[in-house]
Amino acid sequence: MSNLNRDCLSEHDRQVLESIFNPSQIGGEELIYTGKEEFPDDLQDLVEPDNPRIQQSKKLEIDAIELAEGGKLHEAIELFSKSIEAAPERPAPWNNRAQAHRYLGDEKAALEDIEQALKLSNRSGRTGCRALCQRGVLRRKNKDTDGAREDFEAAAKLGSKFARTQLIELNPYAALCNQMLREVMKVT
């Protein structure tokens, strides 16, 4: 029989094993919330008025997202800020700027923007769902398990698959089961 090792596994199989052996790992790829996930069709943000100020804000936000995706996070934050200045009542640029702050490691600024996005979105719609996920990730990273669970529960009710996955990982029974599985794997 040949020796099996990690290199013989597919990427998916490695991720499954990683989630079994490190169910509460913070900072691994499975805990990075990118905001790119499929949502139910009925989960929409409120319809925004169609006026030049809103259109300018949306254009600036789209340009900022492109910068962020290109790794130009500081420039993206500047454009998100201009988007917010153009229409401060829109929750999406607040949430997107929070994500850029989070990627740069500025959790304080990220949380301030997340709180504003949650307030403006009334914790609903796609932006509210994404903001709840971001705050849940930050709370979990900072060992506020109860706060993280609360955010992920609210986001899961809105349809977030990422939030559902995080809730499973936060389940103490699942963690105990995974620990027992690790022990069994050591024996064999």
N, C-alpha and C positions, 0 to 999 in steps of 0.2 A: 504494500500500500504506500502511495506517495505521501509526502508530508504536505499538509495544507498550511498555508499562512495567509496573512492579510492581503498579500499581493495577488492571490488567486481569486479574491472575491470581487464582485462587481461593486461599483460605487454605492448602489442602493443597499447591498448586503452589508457593506462597511457602516453605512449610516444606521441600519437597524441594530447592528451589534453595538455601535457607539451609544445609541439611546438605551440599550439594555444595560451596558456596563457603566454608563455615566448619565443616569437619568436626570440628575439635577445640575449638570455641567452648565456653568455660566460662561458665556463668551465664545462657546463653540458655534459653528455655523448654524446649527439647528435653532439657536436662540436669537439669531440676528433677524430682526423684523425689518424687511425691506419695504413693506407697504404694498408690494406687488402680489396680490392674491385675488382670486376670483371671488366675487360676492354675488349673492342672489340678485336677480334683476330688479326686484322691488326695493332693494336697499340703495336709495339715492339720496343725495343731499337736496336740500330745499332748492327750488328753482329760484335763481337769482335774476333780478331785473336786468333787462338788456339795455344798458346805457353806456356811454363812452368810458366812464370811470371804471365800471365793472369789467368792460372789455380790455381796458388798459391793464388792469390788475391781473386778469387771466393770461394775457400775453406775457407779461413780466414773469408770472409764475411758471409758465411753460418754458420760457427761456432759462429761468433759474434751475428748473428740473434738468434740462439738458446739460447745463454746467455741472450740476451735482453728479449726474450720471457719468460725466467725463472726468470726475475726480477734482473738479475745481470748486471745492466746498466753500472757501472764503468768498469767492466771487458770487457763488450761488446765494449765500446768505445775504449779500448786498442786494441782489435782485429780489429775493423774497421780501426783504425789508421794504423795497420800493413798491412791490406788489401790495404789501400790507398798508403802506402809506396811501396808495391810490384808493383802496377800499378796505378799511380796517374791520368792517363787519363780516368779511368773508373768512370762514374758519380754515379753508384749505391751505392758504399760504402760511398761516401760523403753524399748522401741523407739519407742513413740508420744511419750514425753516427749523422747526424742532428736530426733525430727523437729521438735518445737516449739522446742527449743533451736537447732536448725540454722536454722530460719526466722528466729529472732531474731539469728542471727550468732554464737552462742556455741558455736563448734566444739569447744572443749575439753570442755564439759559434754555435748555431743552424743556425742562419741566415748566418753566414760566410760559413758554409758547404752547406747550401741550395743554396747560390749564386754560389758557385763553381759547384754544381751539375747541376744547370741551364745552366751555361756557357758550361760545358762539354757535356751536352745532347742537346744543342741548343734549349732548351725549347720544346723538342719533345720526343716521345716515352714514355714508361711507367715511366721511372725515371723522365723525365721532367715533366710529368703530376703529379706525386706524389710530386715532389719538389714544383710545383706551388700550390698544395693544402696545403702543410705544410706552405709555406710562407703566403698564404691567411689566414690560421688560425691564425698565429702570427700577421699579420696585423690587422685582425678583433679584436683580443684580445686587441691590442694596440690602438683601435679606429681609425685606418686608413681604413675607410670604402671604399673609392675610390680605394686604393691600393688592398684591399682584393677583391673587385668586379673585378678588372682587372685580378688578378690571377685566381679567380674562373671562369671567362669567358674563359680565355685561356685554363684552365684545362677541362672545360665542352666541349669545341670544340674538345679536344682530346679524349673525351668519359667518363669523370669522372661523375658518378652519385652523388657522395658526393658533388662535385663542383656545380652541378645543384641544389641540395638541399640548399646549402649555398646561391646561387644566389636568390632563392625564398625567403629565410629568410631575405636577404638584401634589397629586394624590398620594398620601402617605402609604396606602395599601399597595399601590403600584410600585412605589419605591422599595417597600419591604419585599414584594414578590421579586423584583429585579435583583435585590441583594441576595435572596435565597438562590436565584438562578445563577448568579455569579459564583456562589459557593459550590453549587453542583458542577458548574463548568470547571472549577479548579480541581475537583476530585477526579474527573474523567480525563 
